[in-house]
Amino acid sequence: MIPYGRQSISHEDLAAVEAVLRSDWLTQGPAVPRFEAAVADYVGARQAVAVNSATSALHIACAALGVGPGSRVWTVPNTFVASANCARYCGAEVGFVDIDSRSYCIDAADLERRLQAARASASLPDVLVSVDFAGQPCDYEAIAKLKAEFGFRVIEDASHAIGATLGDLRVGALPVADITVFSFHPVKIVTSAEGGMLLTADARIADSARRLRSHGIERELTRLENKDEGGWYYEQQELGWNYRITDLQAALGASQVARIDAFLARRRALALRYDNALAALPLQRPWQRPNALSAYHLYPILLRGAEQRRQVYERLREAGIGVQVHYLPVHLQPYYRAQGFAPGDFPVAEWYADRTLSLPIYADLTDSEQDRVIATLTEVLR
Ligand SMILES: *Cc1c(COP(=O)(O)O)cnc(C)c1O
């Protein structure tokens, strides 16, 4: 089976993990700050805090921004459920904004309409979780203007988008984002098996995130409330969790970051090959924002409708090609329906979800494997 995404593991990755196994530290050792520094340097972020998943990173991000019962957090339906669930972990209420039909990211015009309505009813959101879908940055020029006018904070869920750029900046260093979150799950651009990271320019948010990933415990002398107890002393200053990443995972992640430019170049080359090979077929290829460069976590095509999508999905799966659907609209998941959301609430996200199909794209996908995907898809659509 050719999957839609998978990891690329080198001899260097194997050696990096083995070196940790032979060292004194399996967790909370030197590989974690090494991984954090490698990612922060690459994207141009001031602070980086590694954790055991992007889901944990999103939870910590909400908590560090003060999200709690009575808060409102908005995101889009076209995302993985974790982008919304992070708000629920904190007891906040979730709202959604529709996507636009070209980028499949948040529709800034719909966001503005909903913000105006929310202001009229005194129910403005505290936080927007923006999702850089498929690896492409959102329309952050428009979002920055709305942020200034309406005063919400931004958590950029860049689980798909490490290595993407907007203008001259890499995702992770965009000023609009109070916190950016990356995922290092094996299907993403770089992997640490399980893993995630928060990036921020704000040292206080980073300090808070470091405490929250480890029970809310502070050991840094200058930040202790009682200072002269002794070397064994620590304080639990707030309620946190055990969201720590291991040194095994961090060593793998740091080793992978050394190859990120090669990963991105291969994904972009594969996307270009798809763009050319699929141009004459009756389907919609992904659109790219002119001032941005996608990391191409996904290559989603749009088919005629739900019925054709199902046929194409089944024919490709039978041929050993692991196409996938990203995403079922989050607001239509039973958990969110139970909170009052219903079909028709976000028509563009629902229209998109009925006809989208993600084709295989990952660094180790060979030209001949991709040619087989293209040939099979061409035959099925003929
Ligand atoms: C993968 C993903 C997550 C969750 O990542 P984990 O590291 O598996 O927790 C969150 N948001 C989006 C958009 C994702 O694609």
The ligand as a Gaussian input file, in Angstrom:
#p B3LYP/6-31G(d) Opt

LIG

0 1
 C       -1.929000      16.218000      13.469000
 C       -2.689000      17.422000      13.894000
 C       -2.882000      17.767000      15.242000
 C       -2.495000      16.863000      16.375000
 O       -1.192000      16.468000      16.323000
 P       -0.650000      15.344000      17.357000
 O        0.821000      15.624000      17.362000
 O       -1.002000      14.035000      16.738000
 O       -1.305000      15.573000      18.655000
 C       -3.504000      18.952000      15.537000
 N       -3.964000      19.771000      14.567000
 C       -3.832000      19.462000      13.257000
 C       -4.336000      20.412000      12.237000
 C       -3.212000      18.265000      12.891000
 O       -3.125000      17.933000      11.601000

